[in-house]
Amino acid sequence: MKTSKYIIPFFLVLLLLNLSITIQSQQKATIAINPKDSNVFVTLSPIDWSFWDENYKKTKRISKQSLDTLNTIGFQLDATKPQLYLFQLMNYNQYVYISPSDKVKVYTEVDSCTSGGKTLRFEGANAVYYNYYRELNLHLCSYKMPWFNIIKDMNIYKNKVKEWLSVQSIFLERYQKNNNLRADFVEAEIMRINSEYVRLICSPVYNRFIAKDSLPDFYFDEANRITFDNDELLPIYFRAIFAKYIICSTNNVFSNIKSIYNGIRLNKHLSKYNKEYLTTALIGYLAYIQNFSNKEELIEIIAESEKQIENETFRLSIKNSKEYFLYLNHPFPDNVLDQTILVSIYSKNKITLRELMQKYYGQPIYFDFWASWCDACRNDIHDSGDAKQLFKDKGINYIYLSLDKDDNAWKKTSEKDNILTNQFRIIGENKSALMQYLKFTAIPQYIYLDKSHKLFSTAAPRPISRCLMDLQTMIKDSGNKTIHF
């Protein structure tokens, strides 16, 4: 009997298809939640370098989902390679190292020494890589992470940082010895520890506590010896290289953006991938801060980067940063003014953003984006008395725009916090035309429009006591400068 020439290829295709399906099913990592904890608020998010990508910020967080095959709830995600995630349990955060095919169950336990009074315990395949961070957090309860604002003396602070990271390194060695950890996990954890060291060393400059030139001699010696040369681990160390090669590379970032850019581009110790990331991060940072002292140089850097950077994700991020930066010195477009619908706390009648702003024609406006469920927003509100007086003295209108979905919660909180004047709720919240245009991903946020209602700042200083000088500078600059692109 003759065998058809098509039978063997057919069965080969079928075999490959089945193999592909098997491989895909094995890529699913599953974290089931103990049924007793099913009502606890938990989310999971990857540690990812997409720091400046607005679309990333909106989509990457993973919420609890139904795991039908397990008749419970939890997380099931495609894991093509081991990756560090952040497990967020109410007020407690814990890293987890997730690998393809992991099947674990998570339990919450009470522990008074951890933030939020909770800790997470895992059981199942590869649980040792999840429980590492639980055990590390419990171990670190006996120590205090150094904070420069408390220690003051930078030499003492540096030694405290070294001690803090040494404790973690010693713990890793012991845990590795007792559990025979995989090499990829050990490499990732060493990178995380080194990354944390660099970030802590740079924190005094990053937070503008002290200028780089005022730091003791040899302060950055150990940080300069640490290399970040594994592109696969960029999600872990992206903040560290941003601090090292951008914020702490100079005394004043805004006065030296071209030299920072050239330093990144010509650095022999950075991979091409890291150079492209750092260039993207530099542009994103400057566009977000909106400092105009070197606006021509930033536009020049953006133009060069659009030609030189090859990574498509980085190119898209630069495009978004450029658009964000160029919002400034322009009024809201017509579709935003006419399609953004607001409702006043005093009335059920709806008005457009255009109708609201027409009431303040020829007057500057400071918009406060908030919500009743946002604790940070309300903290700023409680400390906004001096800022409101400043705005009143300067003839600036303070307007609240709430992103509440719950009308009752909005009204109740507005009354409780005594913020009823110029209080409006945005219909459609984040899906409204205004929010789609501004692309805000978190609140509180503040924007400032000059007297011609052109956007002067989409990241205006907060209305709190310690930002009064920044607010005064913004008001003065908006009256003195005309910005052209």
Secondary structure in CASP SS format (residue, H / E / C, confidence):
PFRMAT SS
TARGET T0000
AUTHOR 0000-0000-0000
METHOD secondary structure of the structure
MODEL  1
M C 1.00
K C 1.00
T C 1.00
S C 1.00
K C 1.00
Y C 1.00
I H 1.00
I H 1.00
P H 1.00
F H 1.00
F H 1.00
L H 1.00
V H 1.00
L H 1.00
L H 1.00
L H 1.00
L H 1.00
N H 1.00
L H 1.00
S H 1.00
I H 1.00
T H 1.00
I H 1.00
Q H 1.00
S H 1.00
Q H 1.00
Q C 1.00
K E 1.00
A E 1.00
T E 1.00
I E 1.00
A E 1.00
I E 1.00
N C 1.00
P H 1.00
K H 1.00
D H 1.00
S C 1.00
N C 1.00
V C 1.00
F C 1.00
V E 1.00
T E 1.00
L E 1.00
S E 1.00
P E 1.00
I C 1.00
D C 1.00
W C 1.00
S C 1.00
F C 1.00
W C 1.00
D C 1.00
E H 1.00
N H 1.00
Y H 1.00
K H 1.00
K H 1.00
T H 1.00
K C 1.00
R C 1.00
I E 1.00
S E 1.00
K C 1.00
Q E 1.00
S E 1.00
L E 1.00
D H 1.00
T H 1.00
L H 1.00
N C 1.00
T E 1.00
I E 1.00
G E 1.00
F E 1.00
Q E 1.00
L E 1.00
D E 1.00
A C 1.00
T C 1.00
K C 1.00
P C 1.00
Q E 1.00
L E 1.00
Y E 1.00
L E 1.00
F E 1.00
Q E 1.00
L E 1.00
M C 1.00
N C 1.00
Y E 1.00
N E 1.00
Q E 1.00
Y E 1.00
V E 1.00
Y E 1.00
I E 1.00
S C 1.00
P C 1.00
S C 1.00
D C 1.00
K E 1.00
V E 1.00
K E 1.00
V E 1.00
Y E 1.00
T E 1.00
E E 1.00
V E 1.00
D C 1.00
S C 1.00
C C 1.00
T C 1.00
S H 1.00
G H 1.00
G H 1.00
K E 1.00
T E 1.00
L E 1.00
R E 1.00
F E 1.00
E E 1.00
G E 1.00
A E 1.00
N C 1.00
A H 1.00
V H 1.00
Y H 1.00
Y H 1.00
N H 1.00
Y H 1.00
Y H 1.00
R H 1.00
E H 1.00
L H 1.00
N H 1.00
L H 1.00
H H 1.00
L H 1.00
C C 1.00
S C 1.00
Y C 1.00
K C 1.00
M C 1.00
P C 1.00
W C 1.00
F H 1.00
N H 1.00
I H 1.00
I H 1.00
K C 1.00
D C 1.00
M H 1.00
N H 1.00
I H 1.00
Y H 1.00
K H 1.00
N H 1.00
K H 1.00
V H 1.00
K H 1.00
E H 1.00
W H 1.00
L H 1.00
S H 1.00
V H 1.00
Q H 1.00
S H 1.00
I H 1.00
F H 1.00
L H 1.00
E H 1.00
R H 1.00
Y H 1.00
Q H 1.00
K H 1.00
N H 1.00
N H 1.00
N C 1.00
L C 1.00
R C 1.00
A H 1.00
D H 1.00
F H 1.00
V H 1.00
E H 1.00
A H 1.00
E H 1.00
I H 1.00
M H 1.00
R H 1.00
I H 1.00
N H 1.00
S H 1.00
E H 1.00
Y H 1.00
V H 1.00
R H 1.00
L H 1.00
I H 1.00
C H 1.00
S H 1.00
P H 1.00
V H 1.00
Y H 1.00
N C 1.00
R C 1.00
F C 1.00
I C 1.00
A C 1.00
K H 1.00
D H 1.00
S H 1.00
L C 1.00
P C 1.00
D C 1.00
F C 1.00
Y C 1.00
F C 1.00
D H 1.00
E H 1.00
A H 1.00
N H 1.00
R H 1.00
I C 1.00
T C 1.00
F C 1.00
D C 1.00
N C 1.00
D H 1.00
E H 1.00
L H 1.00
L H 1.00
P H 1.00
I H 1.00
Y H 1.00
F H 1.00
R H 1.00
A H 1.00
I H 1.00
F H 1.00
A H 1.00
K H 1.00
Y H 1.00
I C 1.00
I H 1.00
C H 1.00
S H 1.00
T C 1.00
N C 1.00
N C 1.00
V H 1.00
F H 1.00
S H 1.00
N C 1.00
I H 1.00
K H 1.00
S H 1.00
I H 1.00
Y H 1.00
N H 1.00
G H 1.00
I H 1.00
R H 1.00
L H 1.00
N C 1.00
K C 1.00
H C 1.00
L C 1.00
S C 1.00
K H 1.00
Y H 1.00
N H 1.00
K H 1.00
E H 1.00
Y H 1.00
L H 1.00
T H 1.00
T H 1.00
A H 1.00
L H 1.00
I H 1.00
G H 1.00
Y H 1.00
L H 1.00
A H 1.00
Y H 1.00
I H 1.00
Q C 1.00
N C 1.00
F C 1.00
S C 1.00
N C 1.00
K H 1.00
E H 1.00
E H 1.00
L H 1.00
I H 1.00
E H 1.00
I H 1.00
I H 1.00
A H 1.00
E H 1.00
S H 1.00
E H 1.00
K H 1.00
Q H 1.00
I C 1.00
E C 1.00
N C 1.00
E H 1.00
T H 1.00
F H 1.00
R H 1.00
L H 1.00
S H 1.00
I H 1.00
K H 1.00
N H 1.00
S H 1.00
K H 1.00
E H 1.00
Y H 1.00
F H 1.00
L C 1.00
Y C 1.00
L C 1.00
N C 1.00
H C 1.00
P C 1.00
F C 1.00
P C 1.00
D H 1.00
N H 1.00
V H 1.00
L H 1.00
D H 1.00
Q H 1.00
T C 1.00
I E 1.00
L E 1.00
V E 1.00
S E 1.00
I C 1.00
Y C 1.00
S C 1.00
K C 1.00
N C 1.00
K E 1.00
I E 1.00
T E 1.00
L H 1.00
R H 1.00
E H 1.00
L H 1.00
M H 1.00
Q H 1.00
K C 1.00
Y C 1.00
Y C 1.00
G C 1.00
Q C 1.00
P C 1.00
I E 1.00
Y E 1.00
F E 1.00
D E 1.00
F E 1.00
W E 1.00
A C 1.00
S C 1.00
W C 1.00
C C 1.00
D H 1.00
A H 1.00
C H 1.00
R H 1.00
N H 1.00
D H 1.00
I H 1.00
H H 1.00
D C 1.00
S C 1.00
G H 1.00
D H 1.00
A H 1.00
K H 1.00
Q H 1.00
L H 1.00
F H 1.00
K H 1.00
D H 1.00
K H 1.00
G C 1.00
I C 1.00
N E 1.00
Y E 1.00
I E 1.00
Y E 1.00
L E 1.00
S E 1.00
L C 1.00
D C 1.00
K C 1.00
D C 1.00
D H 1.00
N H 1.00
A H 1.00
W H 1.00
K H 1.00
K H 1.00
T H 1.00
S H 1.00
E H 1.00
K H 1.00
D C 1.00
N C 1.00
I C 1.00
L C 1.00
T C 1.00
N C 1.00
Q E 1.00
F E 1.00
R E 1.00
I E 1.00
I C 1.00
G C 1.00
E H 1.00
N H 1.00
K H 1.00
S C 1.00
A H 1.00
L H 1.00
M H 1.00
Q H 1.00
Y H 1.00
L H 1.00
K C 1.00
F C 1.00
T C 1.00
A C 1.00
I C 1.00
P C 1.00
Q E 1.00
Y E 1.00
I E 1.00
Y E 1.00
L E 1.00
D C 1.00
K C 1.00
S C 1.00
H C 1.00
K C 1.00
L E 1.00
F E 1.00
S E 1.00
T C 1.00
A C 1.00
A C 1.00
P C 1.00
R C 1.00
P C 1.00
I C 1.00
S H 1.00
R H 1.00
C H 1.00
L H 1.00
M H 1.00
D H 1.00
L H 1.00
Q H 1.00
T H 1.00
M H 1.00
I H 1.00
K H 1.00
D H 1.00
S H 1.00
G H 1.00
N H 1.00
K C 1.00
T C 1.00
I C 1.00
H C 1.00
F C 1.00
END
